[in-house]
Amino acid sequence: MRSFRCFNLMILLALLIPIAISSQEGTRPALVSTVMISPESHGESELEKVIKSSILTQLELDDFVLGELHTSDYMIRASYEMIGANLSISFEVIQIRADRGGTITEAKWEGPLSLRLDTEIQNAVHTLITRKMKKTIQTEEKISKNKWNLGLNFSRFVPILESNRIAKLGFGGHVSFGYMVFLEKFLLNPSIKVGLIWISTPSICVDDSSCSNITMVPLAAEIKLAYTLSRKFHPYLASGVGGAWLFKYSYSHKEDRAGIVPYVDATLGIDIRLADALGVFVETELHNAFEKIGVIVPNTSHITGIALNIGTEFRY
C-alpha cells in the first residue's frame, strides 16, 4: 500500500511541474496598426498628424506593439470631421488575424480644438478603445514535421473481474516505438509496443511454500490518436492488439507453465510536453490476455487488469 501511495505521488508531481513551466510560455504582445480616413476636401493636415500621433502614443502606453497592416492583430480605423468649432473623431477596431475576425468595437469622441487636444484624444483611446482589446495574443505551435517517437513507462497493475480472485497488485512497464503523423489539431501515432508485467498470485498457492507468480509479456501493434489541446497538453486515446506470453513459475516445485495467448489493450491518457523533443505522460490502460481455462492459470480464462502508467516520450 505504501508503494502504491508513492506511485500516486509521482503522478501528481508529473502533472504539477509542467503546468508551472507552461504558464511562462504561449503568448505575445498584440500588434496594432492605424488607418486614418481624411475628409474628402483635405489631404493629410497638421490636425490629422496630431490625431494619429495621439493614437499611437496611447497604444504604446497601454503596452500594445505597433505593427504593419498585413501583420497586425488589430486595425484601428479613425475618421474625423469638423462640426462647427468641435472636432469629431469616429473609431472602429477590427480584429484581422483571428478565426473569427471583424469589428469588435466602435466609438465616437467629440470636443473643441485646444492645446490639450492630444491629451484628450489619448484619454478617449484609452477609455473607449484599448480597454476592449486584448494586450496579448495566444500563440499556437506551428504544425511540426512528422517524427519518430520512443516511449518508456512504469506501471502499477490492478487486477479486475475474475483476475481479482487470484491476483494481487502487480507492476511492470513497457517500451513503444512509432511514427507520429501531424494532422493540424490531431496526431496519429501507429507504434509497436512490448511490455513486461509481474503479477503476484497468492490465491493459487498450494501451501505456504509453493506460491507461484505470473509474468505477462505483451507484444502489440498500437494506434494512438491525440488532440493538441494546447502547446503543452495533448490528451489521447489508444488501442492495441497482438499476443502475450504468459509464464507461471512455482519456486518450490520448480514447475512452470507458459504459452502465447491473444491480447488487447485500450488506453486513455494525456501527454505533457516539456519541450518539442521531450514530454511526460500519465495514462490509464486496460489489459486483457485471453487464456484458455486452466492451461496456464487455474480456473480463469482472462488475465485482466487496469494499469496506472507514468512515463516519458522522446521525439526525433
C-alpha positions in Angstrom: 0.0 0.0 0.0 2.9 2.4 0.8 4.4 1.8 -2.6 1.0 2.5 -4.2 0.8 5.8 -2.5 4.3 6.7 -3.6 3.3 5.9 -7.2 0.3 8.2 -7.0 2.5 11.0 -5.6 4.8 10.6 -8.6 1.8 11.0 -11.0 0.8 14.2 -9.1 4.3 15.7 -9.4 4.4 14.9 -13.1 1.2 16.9 -13.6 2.2 19.9 -11.5 5.7 20.5 -12.7 4.9 21.0 -16.4 1.9 23.2 -15.6 4.2 25.6 -13.9 6.5 25.6 -16.9 3.7 26.1 -19.4 2.4 29.2 -17.6 5.5 31.1 -18.8 5.0 30.4 -22.5 2.4 30.7 -25.2 1.6 34.4 -25.5 3.0 37.5 -27.3 2.1 41.2 -27.4 -0.8 42.2 -29.7 0.2 44.1 -32.9 -1.9 47.1 -33.8 -1.9 49.3 -37.0 -3.8 52.5 -37.6 -5.6 53.8 -40.7 -6.7 57.4 -40.9 -9.6 58.5 -43.2 -9.3 62.1 -44.1 -12.3 64.4 -45.2 -12.7 64.4 -48.9 -11.7 68.1 -49.1 -8.4 67.7 -47.3 -5.2 65.8 -47.6 -3.1 64.9 -44.6 -3.1 68.0 -42.4 -1.4 69.1 -39.2 -4.6 68.2 -37.4 -4.5 64.6 -38.8 -0.9 64.2 -37.7 -1.9 65.2 -34.2 -4.7 62.7 -34.1 -2.6 59.9 -35.4 0.3 60.7 -33.2 -2.0 60.7 -30.1 -3.5 57.3 -31.0 -0.1 55.7 -31.5 1.3 57.2 -28.3 -1.6 55.8 -26.2 -1.3 52.4 -27.8 2.3 52.2 -26.7 1.4 53.5 -23.2 -1.2 50.7 -23.0 1.5 48.1 -23.8 0.5 47.4 -27.4 3.1 46.9 -30.2 2.8 49.0 -33.4 2.7 46.8 -36.5 2.2 46.9 -40.2 -1.3 46.4 -41.6 -0.5 43.0 -43.1 1.0 41.6 -39.9 -1.2 43.2 -37.2 -3.8 41.5 -35.0 -5.9 44.7 -34.7 -6.6 47.6 -37.0 -7.9 50.9 -35.7 -9.7 52.9 -38.4 -10.2 56.5 -37.4 -12.1 59.2 -39.4 -12.6 62.8 -38.4 -14.5 65.9 -39.4 -15.1 69.4 -38.1 -18.7 70.1 -36.8 -18.8 73.8 -36.1 -16.0 74.6 -33.7 -15.8 71.0 -32.5 -13.7 68.1 -33.8 -15.5 64.8 -34.1 -13.5 61.5 -34.4 -15.0 58.1 -35.1 -13.1 55.0 -34.2 -13.6 51.4 -35.4 -11.5 48.5 -34.1 -11.2 45.5 -36.3 -9.6 42.2 -35.4 -7.9 40.9 -38.5 -5.8 37.9 -37.5 -8.2 35.6 -35.8 -10.5 32.7 -36.7 -13.4 35.0 -36.1 -12.3 38.4 -37.3 -14.4 41.5 -37.6 -15.3 44.7 -35.8 -15.0 44.3 -32.1 -16.0 47.9 -31.0 -17.0 51.3 -32.4 -16.7 54.6 -30.6 -17.0 58.3 -31.1 -15.4 61.3 -29.4 -16.2 65.0 -29.9 -14.6 68.1 -28.4 -13.2 71.5 -29.1 -9.8 72.3 -30.5 -7.5 73.2 -27.7 -3.9 73.0 -26.6 -4.8 69.8 -24.7 -6.2 68.1 -27.8 -3.5 65.3 -27.9 -4.2 64.5 -24.2 -8.0 64.5 -24.8 -7.6 62.1 -27.7 -5.3 59.8 -25.7 -7.8 59.6 -22.9 -10.5 58.8 -25.4 -8.4 56.0 -26.9 -7.6 54.5 -23.5 -11.2 54.7 -22.2 -13.2 53.8 -25.4 -10.7 51.6 -27.4 -7.8 49.8 -25.7 -9.8 48.6 -22.7 -11.8 46.4 -25.1 -8.7 44.9 -26.8 -6.6 42.0 -25.6 -3.0 43.1 -24.9 -1.6 39.6 -25.5 -2.3 37.0 -28.2 -2.2 33.3 -27.5 0.3 31.7 -29.8 -0.1 28.2 -31.3 2.7 25.9 -32.1 3.4 25.6 -35.8 2.5 22.3 -37.4 5.5 20.1 -36.9 7.0 17.7 -39.3 6.2 14.0 -38.9 8.6 12.4 -36.3 9.7 9.1 -34.9 8.9 8.6 -31.2 10.1 6.4 -28.4 8.1 5.9 -25.2 9.1 4.4 -21.8 6.9 3.9 -18.8 6.5 2.4 -15.4 3.1 0.9 -14.5 1.2 -0.4 -11.5 -1.1 -3.2 -12.4 -4.5 -3.6 -10.6 -6.3 -6.9 -11.4 -10.1 -6.7 -12.1 -13.0 -9.0 -12.8 -12.1 -12.7 -12.4 -8.4 -11.9 -12.2 -9.1 -10.2 -8.9 -9.9 -13.5 -7.3 -6.4 -14.9 -7.9 -4.0 -12.0 -8.1 -2.8 -9.0 -6.1 -1.3 -5.8 -7.4 1.4 -6.1 -10.0 4.0 -3.9 -11.5 5.8 -3.5 -14.8 6.4 -1.2 -17.7 6.6 -1.1 -21.5 8.6 0.3 -24.4 7.0 1.7 -27.6 8.4 2.8 -30.9 6.4 4.5 -33.5 5.9 7.2 -36.1 3.9 10.4 -35.5 1.8 12.0 -38.3 0.7 15.6 -37.6 -2.8 16.4 -38.8 -3.4 20.0 -37.8 -5.1 19.7 -34.4 -4.6 15.9 -34.2 -1.7 13.5 -34.0 -1.9 10.0 -35.4 0.7 7.6 -33.9 1.0 4.0 -35.0 3.6 2.1 -33.0 4.9 -1.3 -31.8 4.8 -1.9 -28.0 6.4 -4.5 -25.8 5.8 -4.8 -22.1 6.6 -6.8 -19.0 4.1 -7.2 -16.1 4.8 -9.2 -13.0 1.7 -10.3 -11.0 1.6 -11.8 -7.6 -1.0 -14.7 -7.3 -1.3 -15.8 -3.7 -4.7 -17.3 -4.2 -3.3 -20.2 -6.3 -0.8 -21.2 -3.6 -0.9 -24.9 -2.9 0.6 -24.3 0.5 2.8 -21.7 2.2 5.9 -22.8 0.4 4.5 -23.4 -3.1 3.2 -20.0 -4.2 3.6 -19.0 -7.9 3.6 -15.7 -9.8 2.5 -14.8 -13.3 4.7 -12.9 -15.7 2.9 -11.4 -18.8 4.9 -10.1 -21.8 2.5 -8.4 -24.2 3.6 -7.5 -27.8 1.1 -5.4 -29.7 0.6 -3.1 -32.7 -1.0 0.1 -31.3 -2.7 3.1 -32.8 -2.9 6.4 -30.8 -5.0 9.4 -31.7 -4.1 12.6 -29.8 -5.7 16.0 -29.7 -3.4 19.2 -29.4 -5.5 20.9 -26.7 -2.6 23.4 -26.4 1.1 23.6 -26.9 1.7 21.6 -23.7 -1.2 19.3 -23.3 -2.2 16.5 -25.7 -5.0 14.2 -24.4 -5.2 10.9 -26.3 -6.9 7.6 -26.9 -5.1 4.4 -27.9 -5.8 0.8 -28.7 -3.6 -2.2 -29.3 -3.9 -5.8 -30.4 -1.4 -8.6 -30.5 -0.2 -11.5 -28.4 1.0 -12.0 -24.8 3.4 -14.6 -23.5 2.1 -15.8 -20.1 4.5 -17.6 -17.8 3.7 -19.1 -14.4 6.5 -20.5 -12.2 6.4 -22.3 -8.8 9.6 -21.7 -6.9 9.3 -24.6 -4.5 8.2 -27.2 -7.0 10.4 -25.9 -9.8 7.5 -26.2 -12.2 6.5 -23.8 -14.9 3.7 -23.3 -17.4 3.9 -21.0 -20.4 2.1 -20.1 -23.6 1.3 -17.4 -26.1 -2.3 -16.1 -26.0 -4.3 -13.3 -27.8 -4.0 -9.9 -26.2 -5.8 -6.5 -26.5 -5.4 -3.2 -24.6 -7.1 0.3 -24.5 -5.6 3.5 -23.1 -6.7 6.9 -22.0 -4.0 9.4 -21.2 -2.5 12.9 -21.5 0.9 13.8 -22.9 2.5 16.9 -21.3 5.2 18.5 -23.5 8.2 19.8 -21.6 10.0 20.6 -24.9 9.4 19.8 -28.6 11.5 16.6 -28.2 10.7 15.6 -24.6 7.4 15.0 -22.8 5.9 13.1 -19.9 2.6 11.2 -19.9 0.1 9.9 -17.5 -2.4 7.2 -18.6 -4.8 4.6 -17.5 -4.6 1.3 -19.6 -6.8 -1.7 -19.7 -5.0 -5.0 -20.4 -6.7 -8.3 -21.3 -5.0 -11.6 -22.2 -7.3 -14.4 -23.4 -6.1 -17.5 -21.7 -7.7 -21.0 -22.2 -9.2 -22.0 -18.9 -6.7 -23.8 -16.7 -3.9 -24.1 -19.3 -1.6 -21.7 -17.6 -3.5 -20.2 -14.7 -6.1 -22.5 -12.9 -9.8 -21.6 -13.0 -9.5 -18.4 -15.2 -10.0 -17.6 -18.9 -8.7 -14.0 -18.8 -5.9 -12.1 -17.2 -7.5 -8.6 -17.0 -6.3 -5.5 -15.2 -6.1 -1.8 -15.2 -2.6 -0.3 -15.3 -1.8 3.2 -14.0 1.2 4.4 -16.1 3.7 7.2 -15.9 6.4 7.6 -18.4 8.4 9.8 -20.8 8.4 10.2 -24.6 11.2 11.3 -26.9 10.6 12.6 -30.4 13.2 13.0 -33.1 
